[in-house]
Amino acid sequence: MTQSTEAASSAANTVADGAQTHQYLTFMLGGELFAIGILCIKEIIEYASLTEVPMMPAAVRGVINLRGAVVPVTDLLIRFGKKPSPVSKRTCIVIIEVTGLGERQDIGIVVDSVDSVLDIPASEIEPPPSFGAGIRTDFIRGMGKVNGKFVILLDVNHVLAVEEMAALAHGSPQVAEQAA
């Protein structure tokens, strides 16, 4: 069930009617629709058994072997301060490339199901809400309006901040307080 997004990535930023449009991969997580910019997505794989690693933050479910590379897998619901995602037949791992600690790193996120790739014009993206979203506002890049509904656009470099996740694993009180 591996899906390459290279072709989609090449067309990720298009211009239609003079307005900039961006492509987003949408997915379900805890009954809500979220999206991540397609340029960050490397691939989507079927959920498989993970190897648990001791002393990791609770949000890191474990690691997988992806073509010889060790890739940590994060449960976004735990990262958002909620209960862990239940695993079902539609559960997937989305491999995302993030930049942190001066280098690029692949991180997997557990999603309930992958929905679709959407083109969202910049004019249809609102700033993140200052309250009421149920997750940290710095995790949200914006709110995309699609067919009369909102899609939460995540900022992967904040949600999956390598520095913050590493500090949480080592029990740094300053970062742990900021994350609360």
C-alpha positions in Angstrom: 0.0 0.0 0.0 2.9 2.3 -0.5 2.0 5.5 -2.4 4.6 7.7 -3.9 3.8 11.4 -3.9 6.6 12.5 -6.2 4.2 13.3 -9.1 1.9 15.2 -6.8 4.8 17.1 -5.3 5.9 18.4 -8.6 2.5 20.0 -9.1 2.1 21.0 -5.4 2.1 24.7 -6.1 -0.1 25.7 -9.0 -1.5 29.0 -10.2 -5.2 29.0 -11.0 -7.0 32.2 -11.9 -4.1 34.2 -10.6 -4.5 32.8 -7.0 -1.8 30.7 -5.5 -3.1 27.2 -4.7 -1.4 24.6 -2.4 -1.9 20.9 -2.2 -2.6 19.2 1.1 -2.9 15.6 2.1 -6.0 15.2 4.3 -6.4 12.6 6.9 -8.7 11.6 9.7 -7.5 11.7 13.3 -9.7 11.3 16.3 -12.8 12.1 14.2 -11.4 15.4 12.9 -10.1 16.2 9.4 -6.4 17.4 9.3 -4.1 18.3 6.5 -0.4 18.6 5.8 1.3 20.3 2.9 2.0 17.7 0.2 5.6 18.9 -0.2 6.4 17.5 3.3 5.0 14.1 2.6 7.4 11.4 1.4 5.0 8.4 1.4 2.1 6.6 3.0 2.6 3.1 4.3 0.4 0.4 5.9 0.5 0.4 9.7 2.8 -2.4 10.8 4.3 -3.5 14.0 6.5 -1.0 15.7 9.6 -1.5 17.7 9.2 0.3 21.1 12.2 2.2 22.3 12.6 2.8 26.0 12.8 6.4 27.4 11.0 8.0 24.5 8.2 10.6 24.9 4.8 9.1 25.2 3.8 10.5 21.8 6.6 8.4 20.1 5.0 5.0 19.6 8.2 3.4 18.4 10.4 3.0 15.3 10.1 1.3 12.0 12.7 0.1 9.5 12.0 1.9 6.2 14.4 0.6 3.6 17.2 0.3 6.1 16.6 3.6 7.8 15.3 3.9 11.4 12.2 6.1 11.4 10.5 7.2 14.6 6.7 7.0 14.5 4.6 9.6 16.5 1.0 9.4 17.5 -0.4 12.9 16.9 -3.3 12.4 19.2 -1.0 11.9 22.2 1.1 14.8 21.0 -2.1 16.9 21.1 -2.7 15.8 24.7 -5.4 13.3 23.9 -5.8 9.5 24.2 -3.8 7.3 21.7 -5.1 6.5 18.3 -6.8 3.1 18.1 -5.3 0.9 15.3 -7.8 -0.3 12.7 -7.6 -1.7 9.2 -7.5 1.8 7.7 -4.7 3.0 10.1 -1.7 4.3 8.1 1.7 5.7 8.8 2.4 8.9 6.8 6.2 9.5 6.4 7.0 13.2 6.7 10.2 15.0 6.1 10.9 17.7 8.8 13.8 20.0 9.3 15.3 20.2 12.8 18.6 20.4 14.6 20.1 21.7 11.3 19.2 18.6 9.3 16.3 16.9 7.6 14.7 13.9 9.2 12.0 11.5 8.3 9.3 11.0 10.9 6.2 8.8 10.7 2.8 9.9 12.0 0.0 7.5 12.8 -3.3 8.5 11.2 -6.7 6.9 11.4 -7.2 7.0 7.7 -5.9 8.9 4.7 -8.6 10.9 3.0 -7.5 12.7 -0.2 -5.2 15.3 -1.7 -6.9 18.7 -1.9 -6.0 21.9 -3.7 -6.7 24.8 -1.3 -6.4 28.4 -2.7 -4.5 30.7 -0.4 -7.6 32.9 -0.3 -9.5 30.0 1.4 -7.0 29.7 4.3 -7.8 31.5 7.5 -5.2 32.2 10.3 -5.2 29.7 13.2 -7.8 30.3 15.9 -6.5 31.9 19.1 -8.5 29.5 21.3 -10.9 26.5 21.1 -9.0 24.3 18.7 -8.1 21.7 21.3 -4.5 21.7 20.3 -1.6 24.2 20.7 -2.1 27.1 18.3 1.6 26.9 17.2 0.8 23.4 15.8 -1.7 25.0 13.4 -0.6 26.7 10.2 -4.2 27.7 9.3 -7.7 26.7 8.8 -8.6 25.7 5.2 -12.2 26.2 4.0 -13.2 23.2 1.8 -16.8 22.7 0.7 -18.2 24.8 3.6 -16.1 22.9 6.3 -12.8 23.7 7.9 -9.7 21.5 7.6 -7.0 22.0 10.2 -3.7 22.6 8.4 -0.9 21.4 10.6 2.6 23.0 10.8 4.7 19.9 10.8 7.9 21.7 11.8 6.2 22.7 15.1 4.1 19.6 15.7 7.1 17.3 15.0 9.8 19.6 16.3 12.8 17.3 16.7 14.4 19.6 19.4 11.2 19.6 21.5 10.6 15.9 21.1 14.2 15.2 22.1 13.9 17.5 25.1 10.7 15.8 26.2 12.5 12.4 26.0 15.2 13.6 28.2 12.8 15.3 30.7 13.8 18.9 30.1 11.5 20.9 32.4 11.6 24.1 30.3 10.3 22.4 27.1 7.9 20.2 29.0 6.3 23.3 30.5 6.0 25.0 27.1 4.4 21.9 25.7 1.7 21.9 28.4 
